[in-house]
Amino acid sequence: MLRSVRETGDTELIPESRVDAAIFRHLLDNSNIPLIGSAFGSTLVATAHMDSPHRPLVLIWLAFVYLTVAIRFWLARRRRLHVQEDEYDRKEALRYALTTSISGIAWGLGGLLVLDDSPIAAVVTITAIQAMVMGGALTLGAFLPAFYAFALPAIMPMVVALAISGTGPHIILAVYSSIFTVLIAGIARRFNRSLRYTWQLTFEKEDLVNALTKAHDQQSALAKSDGLTGMANRRHFDEVLEKEFSRLRRSGGLLSLLMLDVDHFKAFNDKYGHIAGDDCLKRVAEVFRRGVGRVSDLAARYGGEEFVGILPETDNAGAVAVAEQVRSAVESLQIVHESSSTSRYVTVSLGVVTLNCSEVDSTTAVIARTDAQLYRAKTEGRNRIAAI
């Protein structure tokens, strides 16, 4: 089931279970507050009844409250561990919520003490029970089943006992406590709605931020990618080459650069058309991308039918081996090229340069040297590698 977060032209939808899970975690995170209140409040009530003839019963009741506090503390801790390990389960959440009735029953029994004791002790008892219910509205009210499971058994025995006692003051107190319970239940419901809305807004903002981040990442990727081949574009190549050149210049490491040109590509386009030409470039690009395949390497489209590869910390023999692998793999594609004077299939020429970055002044010099080797490969007959 999905709940609308806001009514707009493009409404975001937040899963109901996602909000329920957040609210249940809120209940668990604040579970110790009502338990501490229960232990403190029951101690005050028991102290007020110490002069009562029913003192043994009061002490038994106090021990029972402490026991319920210990049990619920253990249950809350156990449930928190399960929530961290497992996904939210509504049935399990409801079962945990109903355990608050243990404390409710304990306080409900304490409410019966108002009938046979001094007015001061009765006031302390009534005030303590109402304070516990009021506190539950702001802690257990995060998950309404937990609030009702505690509040009703906590206050209703006292209300019934006061109502059936037959005395005027007791009946007035019963009516007052009933009205108080209804009002507090309303506060708990409003608190629950407010908390739900807060979490819905939180998730909406999180989703919006995630969507914007994803869109930004996609735009960044598009800005660095060639639209036809999907590989890095000239701009991204320039950025990476500059970074690697600076890094290797400091470390004194080797940098190899490959530059590839598809032989007689203009003639291929004129013969077979631009659609076939684009398909040819895509296939060559895929071969080149696989050849320049290390994580530290970069394969990019330099422009038109030219591709470049950056191979950091690669010696000349390794770079030439990569170039030969690419050259032979392209030839093995057997893309027919009847207009080529080199071969009846599409072929490529490659220039390879390996140098120590500390020996050259700029990336422009690196590219110029590689381009010169590519030119040499083409003038020496194409479908070959020229390396220095």
The 8 nearest C-alpha neighbors of each residue, nearest first, counted from 0:
[[1, 15, 14, 2, 16, 13, 12, 3],
 [2, 0, 14, 15, 13, 12, 3, 16],
 [1, 3, 13, 12, 15, 14, 4, 0],
 [4, 2, 12, 5, 11, 13, 1, 10],
 [5, 3, 11, 12, 199, 2, 13, 6],
 [6, 4, 3, 7, 10, 11, 12, 200],
 [5, 7, 10, 8, 4, 3, 9, 11],
 [8, 6, 10, 9, 5, 11, 4, 3],
 [7, 9, 10, 6, 5, 11, 3, 4],
 [8, 10, 7, 11, 6, 5, 12, 3],
 [11, 9, 7, 6, 8, 5, 12, 3],
 [12, 10, 4, 3, 9, 13, 5, 203],
 [13, 11, 3, 2, 4, 1, 10, 14],
 [12, 14, 2, 1, 15, 4, 3, 11],
 [15, 13, 1, 17, 16, 2, 0, 12],
 [16, 14, 17, 18, 1, 2, 0, 19],
 [15, 17, 19, 18, 14, 20, 87, 0],
 [16, 18, 20, 14, 15, 19, 21, 13],
 [17, 19, 21, 20, 15, 16, 22, 198],
 [20, 18, 16, 22, 17, 21, 23, 15],
 [19, 21, 23, 17, 18, 22, 87, 16],
 [22, 20, 24, 18, 23, 19, 25, 17],
 [23, 21, 25, 19, 24, 20, 141, 18],
 [22, 24, 26, 20, 25, 21, 19, 27],
 [23, 25, 27, 21, 26, 22, 28, 20],
 [26, 24, 22, 28, 23, 27, 21, 29],
 [27, 25, 23, 24, 29, 28, 30, 141],
 [26, 28, 30, 24, 29, 25, 75, 23],
 [27, 29, 25, 26, 30, 24, 31, 79],
 [30, 28, 26, 27, 31, 32, 25, 138],
 [31, 29, 27, 32, 28, 26, 33, 75],
 [30, 32, 34, 29, 33, 35, 72, 28],
 [31, 33, 35, 34, 30, 29, 36, 138],
 [34, 32, 36, 35, 31, 37, 30, 135],
 [35, 33, 37, 31, 36, 32, 68, 38],
 [34, 36, 38, 32, 37, 33, 31, 39],
 [37, 35, 33, 39, 34, 38, 40, 32],
 [36, 38, 34, 40, 35, 39, 33, 41],
 [37, 39, 35, 41, 36, 40, 65, 34],
 [40, 38, 36, 42, 37, 41, 35, 43],
 [41, 39, 43, 37, 42, 38, 36, 127],
 [40, 42, 44, 43, 38, 39, 37, 45],
 [41, 43, 45, 39, 40, 44, 46, 38],
 [44, 42, 46, 40, 41, 45, 47, 39],
 [45, 43, 41, 47, 46, 42, 124, 123],
 [44, 46, 48, 42, 47, 43, 41, 57],
 [45, 47, 43, 49, 48, 44, 42, 50],
 [46, 48, 120, 44, 45, 49, 43, 123],
 [49, 47, 45, 51, 46, 50, 120, 44],
 [48, 50, 46, 51, 54, 47, 45, 57],
 [51, 49, 48, 52, 54, 47, 53, 46],
 [50, 52, 53, 48, 54, 49, 116, 117],
 [51, 53, 54, 50, 55, 49, 116, 48],
 [54, 52, 51, 56, 55, 57, 48, 50],
 [53, 55, 57, 51, 56, 52, 49, 58],
 [56, 54, 58, 57, 53, 59, 52, 60],
 [57, 55, 59, 53, 54, 58, 60, 61],
 [56, 58, 54, 60, 55, 59, 45, 61],
 [57, 59, 61, 55, 60, 56, 62, 54],
 [58, 60, 56, 62, 57, 61, 63, 55],
 [59, 61, 63, 57, 58, 62, 56, 64],
 [62, 60, 58, 64, 63, 59, 57, 41],
 [61, 63, 65, 59, 60, 64, 66, 58],
 [64, 62, 60, 66, 61, 65, 59, 67],
 [65, 63, 61, 67, 66, 62, 105, 68],
 [66, 64, 68, 62, 63, 67, 38, 69],
 [65, 67, 63, 69, 64, 68, 62, 70],
 [66, 68, 70, 64, 69, 65, 102, 71],
 [69, 67, 65, 71, 66, 70, 34, 72],
 [68, 70, 72, 66, 67, 71, 73, 65],
 [71, 69, 67, 73, 72, 68, 66, 74],
 [70, 72, 74, 68, 73, 69, 75, 67],
 [71, 73, 69, 75, 70, 74, 68, 76],
 [72, 74, 76, 70, 71, 75, 77, 69],
 [75, 73, 71, 77, 76, 72, 78, 70],
 [76, 74, 78, 72, 77, 73, 71, 79],
 [75, 77, 79, 73, 78, 74, 72, 80],
 [76, 78, 74, 80, 75, 79, 73, 81],
 [77, 79, 81, 75, 80, 76, 74, 82],
 [80, 78, 82, 76, 81, 77, 75, 83],
 [79, 81, 83, 77, 78, 82, 84, 76],
 [82, 80, 78, 84, 83, 79, 85, 77],
 [81, 83, 79, 85, 84, 80, 78, 86],
 [84, 82, 80, 81, 85, 79, 86, 78],
 [83, 85, 81, 82, 80, 86, 79, 87],
 [86, 84, 82, 81, 83, 87, 88, 80],
 [85, 87, 82, 88, 84, 83, 81, 20],
 [86, 88, 20, 89, 82, 85, 92, 16],
 [87, 89, 91, 90, 92, 86, 20, 85],
 [88, 90, 92, 91, 93, 87, 19, 16],
 [91, 89, 93, 92, 88, 94, 95, 87],
 [90, 92, 94, 88, 89, 93, 95, 87],
 [91, 93, 89, 95, 90, 94, 96, 88],
 [94, 92, 96, 90, 95, 91, 89, 97],
 [93, 95, 91, 97, 96, 92, 90, 98],
 [94, 96, 92, 98, 93, 97, 91, 99],
 [97, 95, 145, 93, 98, 94, 99, 144],
 [96, 98, 99, 94, 95, 148, 100, 145],
 [99, 97, 100, 95, 96, 101, 94, 71],
 [98, 100, 149, 101, 97, 102, 148, 96],
 [99, 101, 149, 103, 148, 98, 102, 97],
 [102, 100, 99, 104, 103, 98, 105, 67],
 [103, 101, 105, 100, 104, 99, 67, 106],
 [104, 102, 153, 149, 100, 152, 106, 101],
 [103, 105, 107, 152, 101, 106, 102, 153],
 [104, 106, 102, 108, 107, 103, 64, 101],
 [107, 105, 109, 153, 103, 108, 104, 110],
 [106, 108, 153, 104, 110, 109, 105, 156],
 [107, 109, 110, 106, 105, 111, 104, 156],
 [110, 108, 106, 107, 111, 112, 105, 60],
 [109, 111, 157, 107, 108, 112, 113, 106],
 [110, 112, 109, 113, 108, 157, 114, 160],
 [111, 113, 110, 114, 109, 115, 116, 121],
 [114, 112, 121, 111, 115, 110, 116, 124],
 [113, 115, 112, 116, 111, 161, 121, 160],
 [116, 114, 113, 112, 117, 111, 51, 121],
 [115, 117, 114, 113, 51, 120, 121, 118],
 [116, 118, 120, 119, 121, 115, 51, 113],
 [119, 117, 121, 120, 122, 116, 113, 123],
 [120, 118, 122, 121, 117, 123, 47, 116],
 [119, 121, 47, 123, 117, 118, 122, 48],
 [120, 122, 113, 118, 124, 119, 123, 125],
 [121, 123, 119, 125, 124, 120, 126, 118],
 [124, 122, 120, 126, 121, 125, 127, 44],
 [123, 125, 121, 127, 122, 126, 44, 120],
 [126, 124, 122, 128, 127, 123, 121, 129],
 [127, 125, 129, 123, 124, 128, 122, 130],
 [126, 128, 130, 124, 129, 125, 40, 123],
 [129, 127, 131, 125, 130, 126, 124, 132],
 [128, 130, 132, 126, 131, 127, 133, 125],
 [129, 131, 133, 127, 128, 132, 126, 134],
 [130, 132, 128, 134, 129, 133, 135, 127],
 [133, 131, 135, 129, 134, 130, 150, 128],
 [132, 134, 130, 136, 135, 131, 129, 183],
 [135, 133, 131, 136, 132, 137, 130, 138],
 [134, 136, 139, 132, 138, 133, 137, 131],
 [135, 137, 187, 140, 133, 134, 138, 139],
 [138, 136, 135, 140, 134, 139, 187, 190],
 [137, 139, 135, 140, 136, 141, 134, 29],
 [138, 140, 146, 135, 141, 145, 142, 136],
 [141, 139, 136, 187, 143, 142, 146, 138],
 [140, 142, 191, 139, 26, 138, 22, 143],
 [141, 143, 140, 145, 144, 139, 23, 26],
 [142, 144, 146, 140, 145, 141, 147, 139],
 [145, 143, 147, 146, 142, 148, 96, 93],
 [146, 144, 96, 148, 143, 139, 147, 142],
 [147, 145, 139, 143, 140, 149, 144, 148],
 [146, 148, 150, 144, 149, 145, 151, 143],
 [149, 147, 100, 145, 146, 97, 99, 144],
 [148, 150, 103, 100, 99, 146, 147, 151],
 [151, 149, 153, 147, 132, 152, 146, 148],
 [150, 152, 153, 155, 154, 147, 149, 148],
 [153, 151, 103, 104, 107, 155, 150, 154],
 [154, 152, 107, 103, 106, 150, 151, 104],
 [153, 155, 157, 151, 156, 152, 107, 150],
 [154, 156, 158, 157, 151, 152, 159, 153],
 [157, 155, 159, 107, 158, 154, 160, 110],
 [156, 158, 110, 160, 155, 159, 154, 111],
 [159, 157, 173, 155, 161, 156, 160, 162],
 [160, 158, 162, 156, 161, 157, 155, 163],
 [159, 161, 157, 163, 158, 162, 156, 164],
 [162, 160, 169, 158, 164, 173, 159, 163],
 [163, 161, 170, 159, 173, 160, 164, 158],
 [162, 164, 165, 160, 161, 159, 170, 166],
 [165, 163, 161, 162, 166, 160, 169, 170],
 [166, 164, 163, 162, 167, 170, 169, 161],
 [167, 165, 169, 164, 168, 170, 161, 162],
 [166, 168, 170, 169, 171, 165, 172, 164],
 [169, 167, 171, 170, 166, 172, 173, 161],
 [168, 170, 161, 172, 166, 171, 167, 173],
 [169, 171, 162, 173, 167, 172, 168, 161],
 [172, 170, 168, 174, 173, 169, 175, 167],
 [171, 173, 175, 169, 170, 174, 176, 168],
 [172, 174, 158, 170, 176, 171, 161, 175],
 [175, 173, 177, 171, 172, 176, 170, 178],
 [174, 176, 172, 178, 177, 173, 179, 171],
 [175, 177, 179, 173, 174, 178, 172, 180],
 [178, 176, 174, 180, 179, 175, 173, 181],
 [179, 177, 181, 175, 180, 176, 174, 182],
 [178, 180, 176, 182, 177, 181, 175, 183],
 [181, 179, 177, 183, 178, 182, 184, 176],
 [180, 182, 184, 178, 179, 183, 185, 177],
 [183, 181, 185, 179, 184, 180, 178, 186],
 [182, 184, 186, 180, 185, 181, 179, 187],
 [185, 183, 187, 181, 182, 186, 180, 188],
 [186, 184, 182, 188, 183, 187, 189, 181],
 [185, 187, 183, 189, 184, 188, 190, 182],
 [188, 186, 136, 140, 184, 190, 185, 189],
 [189, 187, 191, 185, 190, 186, 192, 184],
 [190, 188, 192, 186, 191, 187, 193, 185],
 [189, 191, 187, 193, 188, 192, 186, 194],
 [190, 192, 188, 141, 194, 189, 193, 140],
 [193, 191, 195, 189, 194, 190, 196, 188],
 [194, 192, 190, 196, 191, 195, 189, 197],
 [193, 195, 197, 191, 196, 192, 190, 198],
 [194, 196, 192, 198, 197, 193, 191, 199],
 [195, 197, 199, 193, 194, 198, 192, 200],
 [198, 196, 194, 200, 195, 199, 193, 201],
 [197, 199, 201, 195, 200, 196, 202, 18],
 [198, 200, 196, 202, 201, 197, 203, 195],
 [199, 201, 203, 197, 198, 202, 204, 196],
 [202, 200, 198, 204, 199, 203, 197, 205],
 [203, 201, 205, 199, 204, 200, 206, 198],
 [202, 204, 200, 206, 201, 205, 199, 207],
 [205, 203, 207, 201, 202, 206, 208, 200],
 [204, 206, 202, 208, 207, 203, 209, 201],
 [207, 205, 209, 203, 204, 208, 210, 202],
 [206, 208, 204, 210, 209, 205, 203, 211],
 [207, 209, 211, 205, 210, 206, 212, 204],
 [210, 208, 206, 212, 207, 211, 213, 205],
 [211, 209, 207, 213, 212, 208, 206, 214],
 [210, 212, 214, 208, 213, 209, 215, 207],
 [213, 211, 209, 215, 210, 214, 208, 216],
 [212, 214, 216, 210, 215, 211, 209, 217],
 [213, 215, 211, 217, 216, 212, 210, 218],
 [216, 214, 212, 218, 213, 217, 211, 219],
 [217, 215, 219, 213, 218, 214, 220, 212],
 [218, 216, 220, 214, 219, 215, 221, 213],
 [219, 217, 221, 215, 220, 216, 222, 214],
 [218, 220, 216, 222, 217, 221, 215, 223],
 [219, 221, 217, 223, 218, 222, 216, 224],
 [222, 220, 218, 224, 223, 219, 217, 225],
 [223, 221, 219, 220, 224, 218, 225, 232],
 [222, 224, 235, 220, 221, 232, 231, 219],
 [225, 223, 231, 232, 221, 230, 229, 222],
 [224, 226, 232, 229, 230, 227, 231, 228],
 [225, 227, 229, 228, 224, 221, 230, 232],
 [228, 226, 225, 229, 281, 277, 230, 280],
 [227, 229, 281, 230, 225, 226, 284, 280],
 [230, 228, 225, 224, 226, 227, 231, 232],
 [229, 231, 228, 224, 225, 299, 232, 300],
 [232, 230, 299, 224, 223, 225, 235, 300],
 [231, 233, 225, 224, 300, 235, 299, 234],
 [234, 232, 236, 301, 235, 237, 300, 299],
 [233, 235, 237, 236, 232, 238, 223, 231],
 [236, 234, 238, 223, 237, 232, 233, 231],
 [235, 237, 233, 239, 234, 238, 240, 232],
 [236, 238, 240, 234, 235, 239, 241, 233],
 [239, 237, 235, 241, 236, 240, 242, 234],
 [240, 238, 242, 236, 241, 237, 243, 235],
 [241, 239, 243, 237, 242, 238, 244, 236],
 [240, 242, 244, 238, 239, 243, 237, 245],
 [243, 241, 239, 245, 244, 240, 246, 238],
 [244, 242, 246, 240, 245, 241, 247, 239],
 [243, 245, 241, 247, 242, 246, 240, 248],
 [246, 244, 248, 242, 243, 247, 241, 249],
 [245, 247, 243, 249, 248, 244, 242, 250],
 [248, 246, 252, 250, 249, 244, 251, 245],
 [247, 249, 356, 357, 245, 251, 246, 250],
 [250, 248, 247, 246, 251, 245, 357, 252],
 [251, 249, 247, 252, 248, 246, 357, 245],
 [250, 252, 248, 247, 249, 357, 355, 356],
 [253, 251, 247, 250, 312, 355, 254, 248],
 [252, 254, 312, 355, 354, 313, 314, 311],
 [255, 253, 311, 312, 354, 353, 313, 310],
 [254, 256, 353, 310, 352, 313, 311, 309],
 [255, 257, 309, 352, 308, 351, 310, 353],
 [258, 256, 351, 308, 307, 350, 259, 309],
 [257, 259, 307, 350, 349, 306, 369, 373],
 [260, 258, 349, 306, 305, 348, 307, 257],
 [259, 261, 305, 348, 347, 304, 262, 349],
 [262, 260, 347, 304, 264, 346, 263, 348],
 [261, 263, 347, 264, 346, 260, 348, 381],
 [264, 262, 266, 265, 339, 261, 267, 338],
 [263, 265, 267, 266, 262, 261, 268, 304],
 [266, 264, 268, 267, 263, 269, 262, 270],
 [265, 267, 269, 264, 263, 268, 338, 270],
 [268, 266, 264, 270, 265, 269, 271, 336],
 [269, 267, 272, 265, 276, 271, 266, 273],
 [268, 270, 266, 267, 272, 271, 265, 273],
 [269, 271, 267, 268, 272, 266, 338, 337],
 [272, 270, 268, 275, 269, 267, 273, 276],
 [273, 271, 268, 275, 274, 269, 270, 276],
 [272, 274, 276, 275, 268, 277, 271, 269],
 [275, 273, 277, 276, 272, 278, 271, 268],
 [274, 276, 278, 273, 277, 272, 271, 279],
 [277, 275, 273, 279, 274, 268, 278, 272],
 [276, 278, 280, 274, 279, 275, 273, 281],
 [279, 277, 275, 281, 276, 280, 274, 282],
 [278, 280, 276, 282, 277, 281, 275, 283],
 [281, 279, 283, 277, 282, 278, 284, 276],
 [280, 282, 284, 278, 228, 279, 283, 285],
 [283, 281, 285, 279, 284, 280, 278, 286],
 [282, 284, 280, 286, 285, 281, 287, 329],
 [285, 283, 287, 281, 282, 286, 280, 288],
 [284, 286, 288, 282, 287, 283, 281, 289],
 [287, 285, 283, 289, 284, 288, 290, 325],
 [286, 288, 284, 290, 285, 289, 325, 291],
 [289, 287, 285, 291, 290, 286, 298, 284],
 [290, 288, 292, 286, 287, 291, 285, 325],
 [289, 291, 287, 292, 288, 325, 321, 286],
 [292, 290, 288, 289, 298, 287, 296, 293],
 [291, 293, 289, 290, 288, 296, 294, 297],
 [294, 292, 296, 295, 291, 297, 310, 290],
 [293, 295, 296, 292, 297, 291, 310, 311],
 [294, 296, 293, 297, 311, 310, 292, 309],
 [297, 295, 310, 293, 309, 294, 291, 292],
 [296, 298, 309, 308, 299, 291, 295, 310],
 [299, 297, 308, 288, 307, 291, 231, 309],
 [300, 298, 231, 307, 232, 230, 306, 301],
 [301, 299, 306, 232, 302, 233, 307, 305],
 [300, 302, 306, 233, 305, 307, 299, 232],
 [301, 303, 305, 300, 304, 306, 233, 232],
 [304, 302, 305, 301, 300, 306, 280, 260],
 [303, 305, 261, 260, 302, 306, 280, 264],
 [306, 304, 260, 301, 302, 259, 303, 300],
 [305, 307, 300, 301, 259, 299, 258, 260],
 [308, 306, 258, 299, 257, 301, 298, 259],
 [307, 309, 298, 257, 297, 256, 299, 310],
 [308, 310, 256, 297, 296, 311, 255, 298],
 [309, 311, 296, 255, 313, 256, 254, 308],
 [312, 310, 254, 313, 255, 309, 296, 253],
 [313, 311, 253, 254, 252, 310, 314, 255],
 [314, 312, 311, 310, 255, 253, 317, 254],
 [315, 313, 317, 316, 318, 353, 253, 312],
 [314, 316, 318, 353, 317, 319, 313, 255],
 [317, 315, 319, 318, 314, 320, 313, 321],
 [316, 318, 320, 315, 314, 319, 313, 321],
 [317, 319, 315, 321, 320, 316, 322, 314],
 [320, 318, 322, 316, 321, 317, 315, 323],
 [321, 319, 317, 323, 318, 322, 316, 324],
 [320, 322, 324, 318, 319, 323, 290, 325],
 [321, 323, 319, 325, 320, 324, 326, 318],
 [324, 322, 326, 320, 325, 321, 327, 319],
 [323, 325, 321, 322, 327, 326, 328, 320],
 [324, 326, 328, 322, 323, 327, 290, 287],
 [327, 325, 323, 329, 328, 324, 347, 322],
 [326, 328, 330, 324, 329, 325, 323, 331],
 [329, 327, 331, 325, 330, 326, 324, 332],
 [330, 328, 332, 331, 326, 327, 325, 283],
 [329, 331, 327, 346, 332, 328, 333, 345],
 [330, 332, 328, 333, 329, 327, 334, 326],
 [331, 333, 329, 330, 334, 328, 345, 344],
 [334, 332, 331, 344, 330, 335, 345, 329],
 [335, 333, 344, 345, 332, 336, 279, 330],
 [334, 336, 344, 333, 343, 337, 345, 342],
 [337, 335, 344, 343, 345, 338, 339, 267],
 [336, 338, 343, 339, 335, 344, 267, 342],
 [337, 339, 336, 266, 267, 340, 270, 343],
 [340, 338, 341, 337, 336, 342, 263, 343],
 [341, 339, 342, 338, 343, 263, 337, 336],
 [340, 342, 339, 381, 343, 382, 380, 346],
 [343, 341, 344, 339, 340, 345, 346, 336],
 [342, 344, 336, 337, 335, 339, 345, 341],
 [345, 343, 335, 336, 334, 342, 333, 346],
 [344, 346, 334, 336, 335, 330, 333, 262],
 [347, 345, 330, 382, 262, 261, 344, 329],
 [348, 346, 261, 382, 262, 260, 326, 259],
 [347, 349, 382, 383, 381, 260, 259, 384],
 [350, 348, 259, 384, 373, 258, 385, 383],
 [349, 351, 373, 372, 385, 258, 369, 257],
 [350, 352, 386, 257, 256, 369, 385, 372],
 [351, 353, 387, 256, 369, 255, 386, 354],
 [354, 352, 255, 315, 254, 314, 256, 387],
 [355, 353, 254, 253, 356, 352, 255, 358],
 [354, 356, 253, 357, 358, 252, 254, 251],
 [355, 357, 248, 358, 359, 354, 247, 244],
 [356, 358, 248, 355, 359, 251, 360, 249],
 [359, 357, 356, 355, 360, 354, 248, 251],
 [360, 358, 356, 357, 361, 364, 365, 355],
 [359, 361, 364, 358, 362, 357, 356, 363],
 [362, 360, 363, 364, 359, 365, 244, 356],
 [361, 363, 365, 364, 366, 241, 244, 240],
 [364, 362, 366, 361, 365, 367, 360, 368],
 [363, 365, 367, 362, 366, 361, 368, 359],
 [364, 366, 362, 368, 363, 367, 369, 361],
 [365, 367, 369, 363, 364, 368, 370, 362],
 [366, 368, 364, 370, 369, 365, 363, 371],
 [369, 367, 371, 365, 370, 366, 364, 372],
 [370, 368, 366, 372, 371, 352, 367, 350],
 [369, 371, 373, 367, 372, 368, 366, 374],
 [370, 372, 374, 368, 369, 373, 367, 375],
 [373, 371, 350, 375, 369, 374, 385, 370],
 [372, 350, 374, 370, 376, 349, 375, 371],
 [375, 373, 371, 377, 372, 376, 370, 378],
 [374, 376, 372, 378, 373, 377, 379, 371],
 [377, 375, 385, 373, 379, 374, 381, 378],
 [376, 378, 381, 374, 375, 379, 380, 348],
 [377, 379, 375, 380, 376, 374, 381, 373],
 [380, 378, 376, 377, 375, 381, 383, 374],
 [379, 381, 378, 377, 376, 382, 383, 341],
 [382, 380, 377, 383, 348, 376, 379, 378],
 [383, 381, 348, 347, 346, 380, 326, 384],
 [384, 382, 348, 381, 376, 349, 385, 347],
 [385, 383, 349, 376, 350, 348, 386, 322],
 [386, 384, 350, 376, 372, 351, 375, 373],
 [387, 385, 351, 352, 350, 372, 384, 319],
 [386, 352, 351, 353, 385, 372, 315, 350]]
